[in-house]
């Protein structure tokens, strides 16, 4: 028994790795081909919305996927994926200042949805654990801690006026100011959120899903983290909405239901986002930057490398 999960057997790790590589592969299909993104994030979900999801995600279903939050999260992720596709492939949008406000807006909305859910789980008062919409939850101070971490993560979104489309054949949406420090703070916050709010789904929806966008952002196409995140989140959400039994019945990996685990992951998320906010605000003050218009990390080697690779 580990601190975070009761992994049933080695096969569970194998299935997790298969999901990881499948998400990364489909992400690459959508990233490297114009038609791939349109099929994956428009035509496939349109078909599923009309003919599959009303049956598999009916309100009150036994898998906990019939809640408002699951539907909203799925469509907000798809809105991001389609919006980023439009910025990449519709002429003029990449240089339109209003279009460039869409990525930070949809990202902030996506984080805010999760923050609201953390606070909602706290309000349930499941201090010793309990069920809501057929999902096991445990309320506690970790919900408040991580909700604050999420709000800090929104505040520290920066440099969106520097978003551009790469000059290579994949035409990726590049956000140079979204460097590794923000990505790690986001990952820690998001993992804590899924651990808090969909605990027994979080092995896949947290650990595996976050790796599926962080690995490409660090090793395959740097500077395109948000594009990777929107694509992999949309793919996972569509899969879970289509096969809701996968996580709960077919290959479950339950958490330990240990209050210490909830506290530790949320504490790490909160501390990392506090550290990021302090560093960022010091940078804004000392360099006299405008966080609404200026890129904050243009003096870093990471930023400059991303720019050089996408000219």
KOLBAKE-486039 format. One record per residue (C-alpha): residue number from 1; y negated, z negated, x. Coordinates in steps of 0.2 Angstrom, whole numbers, plus 5000, padded with zeros to 4 digits. Each point is the difference from the previous one (the first is absolute). Example, Ala and Ser with C-alpha at 12.3 -4.5 7.8 and 13.67 -1.06 7.14 Angstrom:
BEGIN
<atom><seq>1</seq><py>5022</py><pz>4961</pz><px>5062</px></atom>
<atom><seq>2</seq><py>4983</py><pz>5003</pz><px>5006</px></atom>
This chain:
BEGIN
<atom><seq>1</seq><py>5000</py><pz>5000</pz><px>5000</px></atom>
<atom><seq>2</seq><py>4983</py><pz>5005</pz><px>5007</px></atom>
<atom><seq>3</seq><py>4983</py><pz>4994</pz><px>4997</px></atom>
<atom><seq>4</seq><py>4995</py><pz>5015</pz><px>4989</px></atom>
<atom><seq>5</seq><py>5016</py><pz>5008</pz><px>4993</px></atom>
<atom><seq>6</seq><py>5018</py><pz>4998</pz><px>4996</px></atom>
<atom><seq>7</seq><py>5006</py><pz>5017</pz><px>5007</px></atom>
<atom><seq>8</seq><py>5017</py><pz>5002</pz><px>4992</px></atom>
<atom><seq>9</seq><py>5008</py><pz>5010</pz><px>5014</px></atom>
<atom><seq>10</seq><py>4997</py><pz>5013</pz><px>5013</px></atom>
<atom><seq>11</seq><py>5001</py><pz>5014</pz><px>4988</px></atom>
<atom><seq>12</seq><py>4984</py><pz>4994</pz><px>4992</px></atom>
<atom><seq>13</seq><py>4991</py><pz>5003</pz><px>5016</px></atom>
<atom><seq>14</seq><py>5008</py><pz>5017</pz><px>5001</px></atom>
<atom><seq>15</seq><py>4994</py><pz>5004</pz><px>4982</px></atom>
<atom><seq>16</seq><py>4983</py><pz>4993</pz><px>5005</px></atom>
<atom><seq>17</seq><py>4999</py><pz>5012</pz><px>5015</px></atom>
<atom><seq>18</seq><py>5006</py><pz>5015</pz><px>4989</px></atom>
<atom><seq>19</seq><py>4985</py><pz>4996</pz><px>4988</px></atom>
<atom><seq>20</seq><py>4988</py><pz>4999</pz><px>5015</px></atom>
<atom><seq>21</seq><py>5005</py><pz>5017</pz><px>5007</px></atom>
<atom><seq>22</seq><py>5000</py><pz>5008</pz><px>4983</px></atom>
<atom><seq>23</seq><py>4983</py><pz>4994</pz><px>4996</px></atom>
<atom><seq>24</seq><py>4994</py><pz>5006</pz><px>5017</px></atom>
<atom><seq>25</seq><py>5008</py><pz>5017</pz><px>4998</px></atom>
<atom><seq>26</seq><py>4993</py><pz>5003</pz><px>4983</px></atom>
<atom><seq>27</seq><py>4983</py><pz>4994</pz><px>5006</px></atom>
<atom><seq>28</seq><py>5002</py><pz>5014</pz><px>5014</px></atom>
<atom><seq>29</seq><py>5004</py><pz>5013</pz><px>4987</px></atom>
<atom><seq>30</seq><py>4985</py><pz>4996</pz><px>4990</px></atom>
<atom><seq>31</seq><py>4989</py><pz>4998</pz><px>5015</px></atom>
<atom><seq>32</seq><py>5004</py><pz>5016</pz><px>5009</px></atom>
<atom><seq>33</seq><py>5001</py><pz>5012</pz><px>4985</px></atom>
<atom><seq>34</seq><py>4987</py><pz>5003</pz><px>4987</px></atom>
<atom><seq>35</seq><py>5013</py><pz>5004</pz><px>4987</px></atom>
<atom><seq>36</seq><py>5010</py><pz>4985</pz><px>5004</px></atom>
<atom><seq>37</seq><py>4986</py><pz>4988</pz><px>4996</px></atom>
<atom><seq>38</seq><py>4997</py><pz>5008</pz><px>4984</px></atom>
<atom><seq>39</seq><py>5018</py><pz>5000</pz><px>4994</px></atom>
<atom><seq>40</seq><py>5003</py><pz>4982</pz><px>5006</px></atom>
<atom><seq>41</seq><py>4984</py><pz>4992</pz><px>4993</px></atom>
<atom><seq>42</seq><py>4996</py><pz>5011</pz><px>4985</px></atom>
<atom><seq>43</seq><py>5015</py><pz>5010</pz><px>4992</px></atom>
<atom><seq>44</seq><py>5014</py><pz>4987</pz><px>5003</px></atom>
<atom><seq>45</seq><py>4990</py><pz>4985</pz><px>4993</px></atom>
<atom><seq>46</seq><py>4994</py><pz>5011</pz><px>4986</px></atom>
<atom><seq>47</seq><py>5018</py><pz>5004</pz><px>4995</px></atom>
<atom><seq>48</seq><py>5006</py><pz>4981</pz><px>5002</px></atom>
<atom><seq>49</seq><py>4985</py><pz>4994</pz><px>4990</px></atom>
<atom><seq>50</seq><py>5005</py><pz>5011</pz><px>4985</px></atom>
<atom><seq>51</seq><py>5019</py><pz>4999</pz><px>5001</px></atom>
<atom><seq>52</seq><py>5006</py><pz>4985</pz><px>5010</px></atom>
<atom><seq>53</seq><py>4988</py><pz>4986</pz><px>5003</px></atom>
<atom><seq>54</seq><py>4998</py><pz>4995</pz><px>4981</px></atom>
<atom><seq>55</seq><py>5018</py><pz>4997</pz><px>4999</px></atom>
<atom><seq>56</seq><py>5003</py><pz>4992</pz><px>5017</px></atom>
<atom><seq>57</seq><py>4984</py><pz>4989</pz><px>5000</px></atom>
<atom><seq>58</seq><py>4999</py><pz>4994</pz><px>4982</px></atom>
<atom><seq>59</seq><py>4990</py><pz>4984</pz><px>4997</px></atom>
<atom><seq>60</seq><py>5011</py><pz>4985</pz><px>5003</px></atom>
<atom><seq>61</seq><py>5014</py><pz>5009</pz><px>5009</px></atom>
<atom><seq>62</seq><py>5013</py><pz>4990</pz><px>5009</px></atom>
<atom><seq>63</seq><py>4994</py><pz>5005</pz><px>5017</px></atom>
<atom><seq>64</seq><py>4982</py><pz>4995</pz><px>4999</px></atom>
<atom><seq>65</seq><py>4992</py><pz>5017</pz><px>5002</px></atom>
<atom><seq>66</seq><py>4993</py><pz>5002</pz><px>4982</px></atom>
<atom><seq>67</seq><py>4984</py><pz>4990</pz><px>5004</px></atom>
<atom><seq>68</seq><py>4983</py><pz>5006</pz><px>5000</px></atom>
<atom><seq>69</seq><py>4999</py><pz>4997</pz><px>5019</px></atom>
<atom><seq>70</seq><py>5014</py><pz>5012</pz><px>5004</px></atom>
<atom><seq>71</seq><py>4993</py><pz>5014</pz><px>4990</px></atom>
<atom><seq>72</seq><py>4982</py><pz>4997</pz><px>5007</px></atom>
<atom><seq>73</seq><py>5006</py><pz>4999</pz><px>5018</px></atom>
<atom><seq>74</seq><py>5010</py><pz>5016</pz><px>4999</px></atom>
<atom><seq>75</seq><py>4986</py><pz>5010</pz><px>4992</px></atom>
<atom><seq>76</seq><py>4987</py><pz>4993</pz><px>5012</px></atom>
<atom><seq>77</seq><py>5011</py><pz>5004</pz><px>5015</px></atom>
<atom><seq>78</seq><py>5003</py><pz>5018</pz><px>4993</px></atom>
<atom><seq>79</seq><py>4981</py><pz>5002</pz><px>4997</px></atom>
<atom><seq>80</seq><py>4997</py><pz>4996</pz><px>5018</px></atom>
<atom><seq>81</seq><py>5013</py><pz>5012</pz><px>5006</px></atom>
<atom><seq>82</seq><py>4993</py><pz>5014</pz><px>4989</px></atom>
<atom><seq>83</seq><py>4982</py><pz>4996</pz><px>5005</px></atom>
<atom><seq>84</seq><py>5004</py><pz>5001</pz><px>5018</px></atom>
<atom><seq>85</seq><py>5010</py><pz>5016</pz><px>4998</px></atom>
<atom><seq>86</seq><py>4984</py><pz>5007</pz><px>4991</px></atom>
<atom><seq>87</seq><py>4989</py><pz>4994</pz><px>5015</px></atom>
<atom><seq>88</seq><py>5011</py><pz>5009</pz><px>5012</px></atom>
<atom><seq>89</seq><py>5003</py><pz>5017</pz><px>4991</px></atom>
<atom><seq>90</seq><py>4985</py><pz>5003</pz><px>4988</px></atom>
<atom><seq>91</seq><py>4986</py><pz>5008</pz><px>5010</px></atom>
<atom><seq>92</seq><py>4984</py><pz>4990</pz><px>5001</px></atom>
<atom><seq>93</seq><py>5007</py><pz>4983</pz><px>4995</px></atom>
<atom><seq>94</seq><py>5003</py><pz>4994</pz><px>5018</px></atom>
<atom><seq>95</seq><py>4981</py><pz>5002</pz><px>5003</px></atom>
<atom><seq>96</seq><py>4995</py><pz>4993</pz><px>4983</px></atom>
<atom><seq>97</seq><py>4993</py><pz>4982</pz><px>5001</px></atom>
<atom><seq>98</seq><py>5005</py><pz>4996</pz><px>4983</px></atom>
<atom><seq>99</seq><py>5018</py><pz>5006</pz><px>5003</px></atom>
<atom><seq>100</seq><py>5000</py><pz>4989</pz><px>5016</px></atom>
<atom><seq>101</seq><py>4997</py><pz>4985</pz><px>4989</px></atom>
<atom><seq>102</seq><py>5016</py><pz>5002</pz><px>4991</px></atom>
<atom><seq>103</seq><py>5012</py><pz>4994</pz><px>5013</px></atom>
<atom><seq>104</seq><py>4992</py><pz>4983</pz><px>5003</px></atom>
<atom><seq>105</seq><py>4997</py><pz>4998</pz><px>4981</px></atom>
<atom><seq>106</seq><py>5019</py><pz>5004</pz><px>4996</px></atom>
<atom><seq>107</seq><py>5005</py><pz>4989</pz><px>5014</px></atom>
<atom><seq>108</seq><py>4989</py><pz>4985</pz><px>4995</px></atom>
<atom><seq>109</seq><py>5006</py><pz>5002</pz><px>4982</px></atom>
<atom><seq>110</seq><py>5018</py><pz>5000</pz><px>5005</px></atom>
<atom><seq>111</seq><py>4997</py><pz>4984</pz><px>5010</px></atom>
<atom><seq>112</seq><py>4991</py><pz>4992</pz><px>4986</px></atom>
<atom><seq>113</seq><py>5014</py><pz>5003</pz><px>4988</px></atom>
<atom><seq>114</seq><py>5011</py><pz>4990</pz><px>5011</px></atom>
<atom><seq>115</seq><py>4988</py><pz>4986</pz><px>5003</px></atom>
<atom><seq>116</seq><py>4998</py><pz>4998</pz><px>4981</px></atom>
<atom><seq>117</seq><py>5019</py><pz>5000</pz><px>4999</px></atom>
<atom><seq>118</seq><py>5001</py><pz>4986</pz><px>5013</px></atom>
<atom><seq>119</seq><py>4988</py><pz>4990</pz><px>4990</px></atom>
<atom><seq>120</seq><py>5009</py><pz>5003</pz><px>4984</px></atom>
<atom><seq>121</seq><py>5017</py><pz>4994</pz><px>5008</px></atom>
<atom><seq>122</seq><py>4991</py><pz>4984</pz><px>5005</px></atom>
<atom><seq>123</seq><py>4994</py><pz>4998</pz><px>4982</px></atom>
<atom><seq>124</seq><py>5018</py><pz>5000</pz><px>4994</px></atom>
<atom><seq>125</seq><py>5003</py><pz>4983</pz><px>5007</px></atom>
<atom><seq>126</seq><py>5017</py><pz>5004</pz><px>5006</px></atom>
<atom><seq>127</seq><py>4999</py><pz>4986</pz><px>5013</px></atom>
<atom><seq>128</seq><py>5019</py><pz>4999</pz><px>5002</px></atom>
<atom><seq>129</seq><py>5004</py><pz>5018</pz><px>4996</px></atom>
<atom><seq>130</seq><py>5001</py><pz>5009</pz><px>4983</px></atom>
<atom><seq>131</seq><py>5002</py><pz>5017</pz><px>4992</px></atom>
<atom><seq>132</seq><py>4986</py><pz>5011</pz><px>4993</px></atom>
<atom><seq>133</seq><py>5005</py><pz>5017</pz><px>4993</px></atom>
<atom><seq>134</seq><py>5017</py><pz>4998</pz><px>5008</px></atom>
<atom><seq>135</seq><py>4993</py><pz>4997</pz><px>5017</px></atom>
<atom><seq>136</seq><py>5003</py><pz>4984</pz><px>5010</px></atom>
<atom><seq>137</seq><py>4984</py><pz>4993</pz><px>5006</px></atom>
<atom><seq>138</seq><py>4994</py><pz>4984</pz><px>5008</px></atom>
<atom><seq>139</seq><py>4982</py><pz>4995</pz><px>4998</px></atom>
<atom><seq>140</seq><py>4990</py><pz>4990</pz><px>5013</px></atom>
<atom><seq>141</seq><py>4985</py><pz>4999</pz><px>5012</px></atom>
<atom><seq>142</seq><py>5007</py><pz>5016</pz><px>5009</px></atom>
<atom><seq>143</seq><py>4994</py><pz>5010</pz><px>4985</px></atom>
<atom><seq>144</seq><py>4982</py><pz>4994</pz><px>5002</px></atom>
<atom><seq>145</seq><py>5001</py><pz>5002</pz><px>5019</px></atom>
<atom><seq>146</seq><py>5006</py><pz>5018</pz><px>4999</px></atom>
<atom><seq>147</seq><py>4988</py><pz>5004</pz><px>4987</px></atom>
<atom><seq>148</seq><py>4986</py><pz>4995</pz><px>5011</px></atom>
<atom><seq>149</seq><py>5008</py><pz>5010</pz><px>5014</px></atom>
<atom><seq>150</seq><py>5000</py><pz>5015</pz><px>4989</px></atom>
<atom><seq>151</seq><py>4982</py><pz>4999</pz><px>4996</px></atom>
<atom><seq>152</seq><py>4996</py><pz>4998</pz><px>5019</px></atom>
<atom><seq>153</seq><py>5010</py><pz>5016</pz><px>5002</px></atom>
<atom><seq>154</seq><py>4990</py><pz>5009</pz><px>4988</px></atom>
<atom><seq>155</seq><py>4983</py><pz>4994</pz><px>5008</px></atom>
<atom><seq>156</seq><py>5006</py><pz>5006</pz><px>5017</px></atom>
<atom><seq>157</seq><py>5003</py><pz>5018</pz><px>4995</px></atom>
<atom><seq>158</seq><py>4988</py><pz>5010</pz><px>5011</px></atom>
<atom><seq>159</seq><py>4995</py><pz>5017</pz><px>5006</px></atom>
<atom><seq>160</seq><py>5004</py><pz>5011</pz><px>4985</px></atom>
<atom><seq>161</seq><py>4986</py><pz>5011</pz><px>5004</px></atom>
<atom><seq>162</seq><py>5010</py><pz>5006</pz><px>5015</px></atom>
<atom><seq>163</seq><py>5015</py><pz>5006</pz><px>4990</px></atom>
<atom><seq>164</seq><py>5004</py><pz>5018</pz><px>5005</px></atom>
<atom><seq>165</seq><py>5014</py><pz>5013</pz><px>4999</px></atom>
<atom><seq>166</seq><py>5009</py><pz>5004</pz><px>5015</px></atom>
<atom><seq>167</seq><py>4999</py><pz>5017</pz><px>5008</px></atom>
<atom><seq>168</seq><py>5019</py><pz>5003</pz><px>5002</px></atom>
<atom><seq>169</seq><py>5012</py><pz>5008</pz><px>4987</px></atom>
<atom><seq>170</seq><py>5004</py><pz>4984</pz><px>4991</px></atom>
<atom><seq>171</seq><py>4981</py><pz>4997</pz><px>4995</px></atom>
<atom><seq>172</seq><py>5002</py><pz>4981</pz><px>5000</px></atom>
<atom><seq>173</seq><py>4987</py><pz>4989</pz><px>4993</px></atom>
<atom><seq>174</seq><py>4995</py><pz>4990</pz><px>5015</px></atom>
<atom><seq>175</seq><py>4991</py><pz>4983</pz><px>5000</px></atom>
<atom><seq>176</seq><py>4995</py><pz>4996</pz><px>5018</px></atom>
<atom><seq>177</seq><py>4992</py><pz>4983</pz><px>4996</px></atom>
<atom><seq>178</seq><py>5016</py><pz>4994</pz><px>4992</px></atom>
<atom><seq>179</seq><py>5007</py><pz>4993</pz><px>5016</px></atom>
<atom><seq>180</seq><py>5016</py><pz>4990</pz><px>5004</px></atom>
<atom><seq>181</seq><py>4991</py><pz>4983</pz><px>4997</px></atom>
<atom><seq>182</seq><py>4996</py><pz>5004</pz><px>4982</px></atom>
<atom><seq>183</seq><py>5017</py><pz>5008</pz><px>4997</px></atom>
<atom><seq>184</seq><py>5010</py><pz>4984</pz><px>5006</px></atom>
<atom><seq>185</seq><py>4989</py><pz>4989</pz><px>4990</px></atom>
<atom><seq>186</seq><py>5003</py><pz>5010</pz><px>4985</px></atom>
<atom><seq>187</seq><py>5019</py><pz>5001</pz><px>5003</px></atom>
<atom><seq>188</seq><py>5001</py><pz>4981</pz><px>5002</px></atom>
<atom><seq>189</seq><py>4990</py><pz>4998</pz><px>4984</px></atom>
<atom><seq>190</seq><py>5010</py><pz>5012</pz><px>4990</px></atom>
<atom><seq>191</seq><py>5016</py><pz>4993</pz><px>5006</px></atom>
<atom><seq>192</seq><py>4995</py><pz>4983</pz><px>4994</px></atom>
<atom><seq>193</seq><py>4994</py><pz>5007</pz><px>4983</px></atom>
<atom><seq>194</seq><py>5017</py><pz>5008</pz><px>4997</px></atom>
<atom><seq>195</seq><py>5009</py><pz>4985</pz><px>5006</px></atom>
<atom><seq>196</seq><py>4990</py><pz>4989</pz><px>4988</px></atom>
<atom><seq>197</seq><py>5000</py><pz>5012</pz><px>4985</px></atom>
<atom><seq>198</seq><py>5016</py><pz>5009</pz><px>5000</px></atom>
<atom><seq>199</seq><py>5010</py><pz>4989</pz><px>5012</px></atom>
<atom><seq>200</seq><py>5017</py><pz>5006</pz><px>4998</px></atom>
<atom><seq>201</seq><py>4994</py><pz>5018</pz><px>5001</px></atom>
<atom><seq>202</seq><py>4990</py><pz>4998</pz><px>5015</px></atom>
<atom><seq>203</seq><py>5013</py><pz>5004</pz><px>5013</px></atom>
<atom><seq>204</seq><py>4998</py><pz>5018</pz><px>4995</px></atom>
<atom><seq>205</seq><py>4983</py><pz>5001</pz><px>4992</px></atom>
<atom><seq>206</seq><py>4993</py><pz>4989</pz><px>5014</px></atom>
<atom><seq>207</seq><py>5008</py><pz>5001</pz><px>5017</px></atom>
<atom><seq>208</seq><py>5008</py><pz>5018</pz><px>4999</px></atom>
<atom><seq>209</seq><py>4986</py><pz>5008</pz><px>4990</px></atom>
<atom><seq>210</seq><py>4987</py><pz>4993</pz><px>5012</px></atom>
<atom><seq>211</seq><py>5010</py><pz>5006</pz><px>5015</px></atom>
<atom><seq>212</seq><py>5001</py><pz>5018</pz><px>4992</px></atom>
<atom><seq>213</seq><py>4981</py><pz>5002</pz><px>5001</px></atom>
<atom><seq>214</seq><py>4996</py><pz>4990</pz><px>5016</px></atom>
<atom><seq>215</seq><py>5013</py><pz>5008</pz><px>5011</px></atom>
<atom><seq>216</seq><py>4992</py><pz>5018</pz><px>4996</px></atom>
<atom><seq>217</seq><py>4983</py><pz>4993</pz><px>5003</px></atom>
<atom><seq>218</seq><py>5004</py><pz>4993</pz><px>5017</px></atom>
<atom><seq>219</seq><py>5012</py><pz>5014</pz><px>5006</px></atom>
<atom><seq>220</seq><py>4999</py><pz>5016</pz><px>4990</px></atom>
<atom><seq>221</seq><py>4983</py><pz>5003</pz><px>4994</px></atom>
<atom><seq>222</seq><py>4987</py><pz>4987</pz><px>5005</px></atom>
<atom><seq>223</seq><py>4985</py><pz>4998</pz><px>4990</px></atom>
<atom><seq>224</seq><py>5008</py><pz>5005</pz><px>4984</px></atom>
<atom><seq>225</seq><py>5006</py><pz>4983</pz><px>4995</px></atom>
<atom><seq>226</seq><py>4993</py><pz>5000</pz><px>4982</px></atom>
<atom><seq>227</seq><py>5007</py><pz>5017</pz><px>4997</px></atom>
<atom><seq>228</seq><py>5017</py><pz>4994</pz><px>5006</px></atom>
<atom><seq>229</seq><py>4998</py><pz>4984</pz><px>4989</px></atom>
<atom><seq>230</seq><py>4996</py><pz>5009</pz><px>4984</px></atom>
<atom><seq>231</seq><py>5014</py><pz>5012</pz><px>5002</px></atom>
<atom><seq>232</seq><py>5014</py><pz>4987</pz><px>5004</px></atom>
<atom><seq>233</seq><py>4994</py><pz>4988</pz><px>4987</px></atom>
<atom><seq>234</seq><py>5000</py><pz>5014</pz><px>4987</px></atom>
<atom><seq>235</seq><py>5017</py><pz>5006</pz><px>5005</px></atom>
<atom><seq>236</seq><py>5007</py><pz>4982</pz><px>4999</px></atom>
<atom><seq>237</seq><py>4992</py><pz>4996</pz><px>4983</px></atom>
<atom><seq>238</seq><py>5007</py><pz>5016</pz><px>4993</px></atom>
<atom><seq>239</seq><py>5017</py><pz>4996</pz><px>5006</px></atom>
<atom><seq>240</seq><py>5000</py><pz>4982</pz><px>4993</px></atom>
<atom><seq>241</seq><py>4993</py><pz>5006</pz><px>4984</px></atom>
<atom><seq>242</seq><py>5014</py><pz>5013</pz><px>4999</px></atom>
<atom><seq>243</seq><py>5014</py><pz>4989</pz><px>5006</px></atom>
<atom><seq>244</seq><py>4995</py><pz>4982</pz><px>4996</px></atom>
<atom><seq>245</seq><py>5017</py><pz>4993</pz><px>5002</px></atom>
<atom><seq>246</seq><py>5000</py><pz>5004</pz><px>5019</px></atom>
<atom><seq>247</seq><py>4992</py><pz>4984</pz><px>5006</px></atom>
<atom><seq>248</seq><py>5006</py><pz>4988</pz><px>4987</px></atom>
<atom><seq>249</seq><py>5018</py><pz>5005</pz><px>4997</px></atom>
<atom><seq>250</seq><py>5006</py><pz>5014</pz><px>5013</px></atom>
<atom><seq>251</seq><py>4994</py><pz>4993</pz><px>5017</px></atom>
<atom><seq>252</seq><py>4991</py><pz>4984</pz><px>4997</px></atom>
<atom><seq>253</seq><py>4992</py><pz>4990</pz><px>5015</px></atom>
<atom><seq>254</seq><py>4994</py><pz>4984</pz><px>4993</px></atom>
<atom><seq>255</seq><py>4987</py><pz>4989</pz><px>5008</px></atom>
<atom><seq>256</seq><py>5005</py><pz>4982</pz><px>5005</px></atom>
<atom><seq>257</seq><py>4989</py><pz>4993</pz><px>4986</px></atom>
<atom><seq>258</seq><py>4993</py><pz>4988</pz><px>5014</px></atom>
<atom><seq>259</seq><py>4982</py><pz>4994</pz><px>4997</px></atom>
<atom><seq>260</seq><py>4998</py><pz>4999</pz><px>5019</px></atom>
<atom><seq>261</seq><py>5003</py><pz>5019</pz><px>5001</px></atom>
<atom><seq>262</seq><py>4987</py><pz>5003</pz><px>4987</px></atom>
<atom><seq>263</seq><py>4987</py><pz>4989</pz><px>5008</px></atom>
<atom><seq>264</seq><py>5003</py><pz>5007</pz><px>5018</px></atom>
<atom><seq>265</seq><py>4999</py><pz>5019</pz><px>4995</px></atom>
<atom><seq>266</seq><py>4984</py><pz>4996</pz><px>4990</px></atom>
<atom><seq>267</seq><py>4992</py><pz>4990</pz><px>5014</px></atom>
<atom><seq>268</seq><py>5003</py><pz>5014</pz><px>5013</px></atom>
<atom><seq>269</seq><py>4992</py><pz>5012</pz><px>4988</px></atom>
<atom><seq>270</seq><py>4985</py><pz>4989</pz><px>4997</px></atom>
<atom><seq>271</seq><py>4998</py><pz>4996</pz><px>5018</px></atom>
<atom><seq>272</seq><py>5001</py><pz>5018</pz><px>5006</px></atom>
<atom><seq>273</seq><py>4987</py><pz>5006</pz><px>4987</px></atom>
<atom><seq>274</seq><py>4988</py><pz>4985</pz><px>5004</px></atom>
<atom><seq>275</seq><py>5001</py><pz>5005</pz><px>5019</px></atom>
<atom><seq>276</seq><py>4997</py><pz>5019</pz><px>4995</px></atom>
<atom><seq>277</seq><py>4985</py><pz>4995</pz><px>4989</px></atom>
<atom><seq>278</seq><py>4993</py><pz>4989</pz><px>5014</px></atom>
<atom><seq>279</seq><py>5002</py><pz>5013</pz><px>5013</px></atom>
<atom><seq>280</seq><py>4993</py><pz>5014</pz><px>4989</px></atom>
<atom><seq>281</seq><py>4985</py><pz>4990</pz><px>4994</px></atom>
<atom><seq>282</seq><py>4996</py><pz>4995</pz><px>5018</px></atom>
<atom><seq>283</seq><py>5001</py><pz>5019</pz><px>5005</px></atom>
<atom><seq>284</seq><py>4988</py><pz>5004</pz><px>4986</px></atom>
<atom><seq>285</seq><py>4987</py><pz>4987</pz><px>5005</px></atom>
<atom><seq>286</seq><py>5001</py><pz>5003</pz><px>5019</px></atom>
<atom><seq>287</seq><py>4999</py><pz>5019</pz><px>4999</px></atom>
<atom><seq>288</seq><py>4989</py><pz>5000</pz><px>4985</px></atom>
<atom><seq>289</seq><py>5011</py><pz>5011</pz><px>4990</px></atom>
<atom><seq>290</seq><py>4999</py><pz>5005</pz><px>4981</px></atom>
<atom><seq>291</seq><py>5018</py><pz>4997</pz><px>4993</px></atom>
<atom><seq>292</seq><py>4997</py><pz>5011</pz><px>4986</px></atom>
<atom><seq>293</seq><py>4995</py><pz>5015</pz><px>5011</px></atom>
<atom><seq>294</seq><py>5005</py><pz>4997</pz><px>5018</px></atom>
<atom><seq>295</seq><py>5017</py><pz>5001</pz><px>5008</px></atom>
<atom><seq>296</seq><py>5004</py><pz>4983</pz><px>5008</px></atom>
<atom><seq>297</seq><py>5013</py><pz>5005</pz><px>5013</px></atom>
<atom><seq>298</seq><py>4993</py><pz>5016</pz><px>5007</px></atom>
<atom><seq>299</seq><py>4998</py><pz>4991</pz><px>5017</px></atom>
<atom><seq>300</seq><py>5019</py><pz>4996</pz><px>5001</px></atom>
<atom><seq>301</seq><py>5013</py><pz>5010</pz><px>5009</px></atom>
<atom><seq>302</seq><py>5011</py><pz>5002</pz><px>4985</px></atom>
<atom><seq>303</seq><py>4986</py><pz>5007</pz><px>4990</px></atom>
<atom><seq>304</seq><py>4995</py><pz>5013</pz><px>5013</px></atom>
<atom><seq>305</seq><py>5018</py><pz>5005</pz><px>5003</px></atom>
<atom><seq>306</seq><py>5002</py><pz>5004</pz><px>4981</px></atom>
<atom><seq>307</seq><py>4984</py><pz>5010</pz><px>5001</px></atom>
<atom><seq>308</seq><py>5006</py><pz>5010</pz><px>5015</px></atom>
<atom><seq>309</seq><py>5017</py><pz>5004</pz><px>4992</px></atom>
<atom><seq>310</seq><py>4992</py><pz>5007</pz><px>4984</px></atom>
<atom><seq>311</seq><py>4986</py><pz>5011</pz><px>5006</px></atom>
